[in-house]
């Protein structure tokens, strides 16, 4: 038999209500329709099934043997459906389910890590699945619910929610490296230094951006080492290999402790914030709004 349409499923609900009430009139009141509409629905259902389901007299309505068997099965089915719908209350009151996000290494360290203990404690029924990846990806095609990236790299058809204020990018070096090789006084001096280069998502080498406004420029700096993520570049700078270009926040502790020093501070760049991005406002993803709120609160 072909699958039932929505109208036919509604007719099955009419049938169950009539059996429970043992009255067309009372069933009509409960369902908010006329008795003639119920009679029409039952005729259609019996014709569809090819089985008589109800015996009706002027005083009572009684299911046939076939009708009783069907009503018993339907009662169980509608009870299961009702229980499933009731379960949705868990999602309305407290987020439940799996949230898959894709984030770059800097976001994992600076944004996710600090709030993770509080988030898991507050929302224990969320399964947070984090992939750390500095490549630019299509989160929809790769099966992610959301991602974190820098604001100027997110596609225009995505919803993007800022998580941080604008971010400052700096050039840093270890005191030992600067003692051996001198401190650059202007951007052109970088062309004579060992620079630790970053390979970005499309496998190209990132051109260091320096200065703001009319002074802004990009340099294809030289260097003996390139890496595809920040941690390696920062570690190389800490070990005196060369100069690194990175978020000032990423190396704030190293700067405070004297392990790294900012060079060319007047050429530091004010860049866009990190954003959480996802494909649509129409669907509420479990825990996403709560995670965004926690990160934003921690970064104000």
Secondary structure, DSSP 8 states (H G I E B T S, - for coil): -----HHHHHHHHHHHHHHHHT-HHHHHHHHTS-HHHHHHHHHHHHHHHTS--EEE-SS-EEE-HHHHHHHHHHHHHHHHHHHHHHHHHHHHHS--EEEEEEE-HHHIIIIIHHHHHHHHHH-TTEEEEEEE--S---TTTTT-SEEEEEGGGS-TTSEEEE-SS-EEEEEEE-HHHHHHH---SSGGGGGGS-EEEEB-TTS-B--EEE-SGGG-EEE----SEEESSHHHHHHHHHTTS-EEEEETGGGHHHHHTTS-EEESGGG-EEE--EEEEES-SSS--TTHHHHHHHHHHHT-
